[in-house]
Amino acid sequence: MNRQLALIGLFAASLVSLPAVVEAQDVAPPGFGIGIDAGVVTLSPQADQREWGGAAEGAVRYTWASGFQVLAGATYGFASVEDVDENRYFWGLFADGRLLLSMGAQSVVPWVGGRVGYVSQSLNVEELPNNLGRGEFRGTGWTASGLVGMLARLSDQLAFDAYLAFGVAPFSDVELNGETLEGTSNTDFTASLKIGLVYSFGS
């Protein structure tokens, strides 16, 4: 009888301790975390035009035990504009919703998500047509993207992050040297590949 009670007690103790063991081995432990990513971006302001560049971002995130994540962060980058042989620079704020497709004692976890954000861009041109001199173009807009990626566990609290993003960025009318140019609004189609690291404060 005592042996049976001991076995029952051991089984009950293992059930109680199992969630803690699984949680400690999660790629993204529940709780707060921070991450940085960098990679290549491509923008298509027109069907026959493609601009290449790079971008970096940082974000704070919160992960629920269900595997759902919410992120808030900022990004900064550039893209080469061939027509004027210059770079346009952009910065923005964004918010993500992500869902880890598998949780538990696994070293690699795929995820899917979406992003909305606000972005501002600028382009400095040394010499405008018709001898107008130097020009500074500015524009702002909202972005929406679909995301697919993966997290790979490096340690209990550190993970490698990689993802692809595809989206659109409608920009308002451009400003040239502070003056709005009517009818210059445009929509960029965007794609990016980024890799980085995520540190989780949970355990």
Helices and strands as residue ranges (DSSP letters): H 2-24, E 31-46, E 49-63, E 68-81, G 82-84, E 86-100, E 108-128, G 129-131, E 133-153, E 158-171, E 175-176, E 179-180, E 186-200
